[in-house]
């Protein structure tokens, strides 16, 4: 039997669509977040400083690096991003499943509170289905 890795949704923060992710990110951080994996929308100091202030370590995708040797610079960029992409791929897969299988291509209702309810119900349904799959694979 091989070890089973389960990705379950533990926390949800819902923000308005007209607010940039990088600006809303610090407000959604829990206390002592550990490693925080994020895409390049969060690359500014504002988010990284907020993660460090709460005791976490930011792991943010880099889109470019400076260097004299292009091959060496691209190798450093790839070495930095590879472990981040591995974790973020597992996280983004959840969002893809929600959109593909649980109807989150569009929000059913208008308003932040109602959208939050829809997302939380979707997360509960996803966790229930995922838990059954994890149990079946373990047994």
N, C-alpha and C positions, 0 to 999 in steps of 0.2 A: 504494500500500500504506500503510495507516495503522499507527501504532505500536501494538504489542500490550502491554498491561499484564498481567502474570501474578502472581496471588496464589498463592504456594506456601507450605506450612507449613515453617518453618525450625527452630523449637524447640518443645518441648512440656514442660510442667511439670504433673504430676498431683498433686493434693492430696486429702485425705479430704473427704468430703461434709459432715462435721459441723463443718468449720472455715469461718468467714465469709470470703468472697472478699477483703474489705478487709484482714483480718488476715493472710491467706496471701500476698497480693500482693507485699509487699516481699521475701519469701524467694524468690520466683520470678523476680525481676528479674536480667537478665544485667548484666555490667559494661558501662558506657557504653551504655545502652539507646537513646539518641537521644530521639525523641518517643515518649511512651507514651500511647496512647489507651485510655480506660477509661470504664465507665459510672458511674452515680451511687453504686454500692456502694463505690467507692474514693474518695469525696469527702472523707474526713477528712484531717487534716494528717499522720497516720501514714504513709499511702501517698505523698502528694505530697512529704513530706520525704525519704522513702527514695529516690524517683526522683531528686530533686535531688542527694542525697548520692552517688549513683552516676554523676552527670554527665548525667542526662537532663532532659527537659522534660515535665512532666505535662500532658496534654490530657484533662481529665476533664469529663464532661457536667455542666452545672449544671442543677439542677431549679428554682431560684428565685433572684431577685435583689430587692434592696430599692431603692425609689425613690419619689419623690413622684408623678411622672407615670406612670400605668400603661402607657400606650401606648409611651412612651419606654423604660420598663423592659423591657417585653416585646420591643421591638425590639433592645435590647442583649443580652437573653437569647438571642434567635434568632441574632443575629450571632455570639455566642460559640459556640453549639452547632452551627451549620450546617457548618463545616469538620470538626468532630469527627464528626458524623453521617455525613458523606460517606465518611470512612475506615472508621469502625466498621461501616457497612453492608456494605462489602466483606469485612470480617473475619467478621461474624456470618453472612454468606452461606455461608461455609465450614462453620460449625457446623450450619446448616440442612441443607446437603447431606449432611453426615455422618449426621444423624438420619434424613433422608428416604431416602437411597439406600444408606447403608453400615451400617445396623442399629444405630446408637448411641442409639436411643430408650431402650434398656435395656442395662445391662452384662451380658455373658454370664457372667462369673465374679465371685466375691466375693473381696475383698482388693485392696489398693492396687497390689501388684506385678502381679497378673494384669490388673487394669483398665488399668494403664499399658501393658502389652503390647498389649491390644486397641486402645487409642487410638493407639499408635504404628504398629501394622499398618494401621489405618484411614488414618492420615496418609500412610503410604507408598503405599497404593493410590490415595488421592486425588491425591497429587503425580504419580504415574505417569499417571493419566488426564488430569489438568490439563496436564501437560507435552505429551502427545500433541495436545491441543486447541490449545495455544499454538503448537506447531510447525506444525500444519495451517493455522492462521490466518495465520502468518507467510509461508507458502509460496505 
